[in-house]
Amino acid sequence: MAEPRWSDYSGVVHVHSTCSDGLGSMEQIIDAACAEHLDYLITTDHNTLAPRHHEGWHGDTLVLVEEEVTQPANHLLALNIRDEIVPPISPQQSIDAVLAQGGLAFMAHPFYQGSKLLGDPPIPWTDWKATGFTGMEIWNFTAELYESLSEEKELRPLETYRALMRPKAEVLRTWDRLQQERRVVGLAGLDAHAEQIVQGGERVTLLPYATIFRTLRMHVLLEHPFTGSLPDDRRAVYAALRDGHGYIAFEYESPVDSFTFAAVDRTGAIAGVMGDEFGWKPGMRLSIALPRPAAIRVIRNGETLEEVCGPSLLLSVEEDGCYRVEVQRDALPWIVSNPIYIRNGRSST
């Protein structure tokens, strides 16, 4: 089994503060991130970079401040940008403005149909002819959960909704289709606001920052450990997100401290990891290792290729394709990898 040579860091993306429509100050958010031992935190307030003076290392947590370009539809997470991007602009102009700054453009909650619980209207991505985006949120924790809870009259403890916590099938189908044309990075987004509703005559916070920070995390794989330098570590996180060197893990009940998904050659040497694109070679295999035994599903071009239960899998690769992994525990989503792209014209068909 291949041994990873990358450093695995766990963080959260897509968090809102009182600088837009979140109910927590940046100080409160950072305190919660440090208390939950996040390696990194990326905030994305609507149409503003006002909290950027908070960017930097806070204890052991790297805090990065970016923007969610926000309009009635086609919200875009603009990461690694220098200057605010001001709507109204078209979806393509929004993507182009991010790329012009050397940034990363991720579609936010692309199939969100709104929530009666929150009073949200539908806010989907509608311009599927747009090009150049880095990737998309394939699992937006708040959007997916609260859309499912639209008819709820009284909220119960978070763990009772575990069966509802999953990426939308429509998002995964679209992602599988798009990545057959080019790399499309899959991102985990919290969309954390610490919203409140009135329940039993009292205001109740739906998902406090400390609670939601224990749920859906975005792991990034870095070739070198963090250095403690903001410019260097910022650059490393965004390089990993740009290249799809990472995976999503739902960690509320089962933390993930290690996960390996790599392509290896006949000697066992690593040929590539999540996000990498390269050509097929004889003897190539996919190497998967979990922190604990679970149900492993290998997907090629949107179709199930192999399903096993266990702590690991070594699978021969016979043809080109976009290969990714989904892992379940107790029949519920636990880990979703970014793909490995093997493309050089070899096909069994």
C-alpha positions, 0 to 999 in steps of 0.5 A: 500500500502506498504511503502518503508523502503529503501533509494533511490539513483539515479546515473549513470553507465558506463562513459568514461574519457580522461583516455581512449576514452572519451573527458572529463577529470575526473574533468569535468565529476565530475563537471557535475555530481555534477551540475546534482545532481547525488547521485553517479557516476561510471566511467568505462574507458577501461582497466584501473583504472588510475582515481581511485585517484578521487574516493570519495565524491565530494560535495553531489556526490559519485564518484566510479572508475571502469573498462570496460574490452575491447576487440573486442567483449564481453565487461564487466563492472568490478565493485568493483575490486581492480586491473586492468583486462588486456585482451586479455582473454576469456569472461569466464576468464574475468568474473572469474577475476572479481569474484575472486576480489569480484567484479561484472561482467556486460555484456556491450551493449550485442547486439550492432550492431555498428553505422555508425554515430560514426564509431563503428563496432558491439561490441556484447556479443557472449559467451552465454555459459559463467557463473557467471556474475552478470547481463547485461546492459538491456538499454545502452543509447548511444549504443541503440540511436546511433545504431538507428541513423546510417542513420542520416545525420544531428543531431537534438535536443535530445528530437526529438529522444525520440521515439528511446530511449528504451531498445532493445527488444532482450535484454529484451527477453534474460534477461527474459529468463536468470532470470528464471534460476537465478538472473540476475541483469538488469543495466542501462548504459550510455556509455558516451563519449561526442563524437564529429562529424563534422556538418556544418563544425564545431565539435559538441559534440553529448551528453555532460556529463551534458546532458546525465546525465539527461537521463538514471539513475540507482536507487539503494535501500539502507537499510540505508542512505549514511554515508559520509564514502567512504568505507561504501557507496561504499560497500552499492552501490555495495551490492545493484547492486549485489542483484538487489535492484534497477531500471532504470528510464529515467528522461530527461523529467520526473524525478523519486523521488520515485518508489515502487515495493515490495511483501507484505504479507496478512497484508501488511508487505513487504516480499521482494523488487526488486532483492529478492528471496523467496517462495510464501505464501498465500495472497501474493501480488505485491505492485507498487506505482509511483510518477505520474500516468502512464501505468503500465505493470507487466511481469511474466517470460517474459509474460504480466500478468497485464496492468493498468493506474494509480498511483499504483497497488496491484496485487495478486500473485498466482504462482511462477515466475520472476515478473518485472514492466515496466512503460510508459508515453506517450507510451514511456519507463519511469521505468524498475524494476529489478525482484522479484523472487518467487520460491518454486514450486507453479504453476498453470500449 
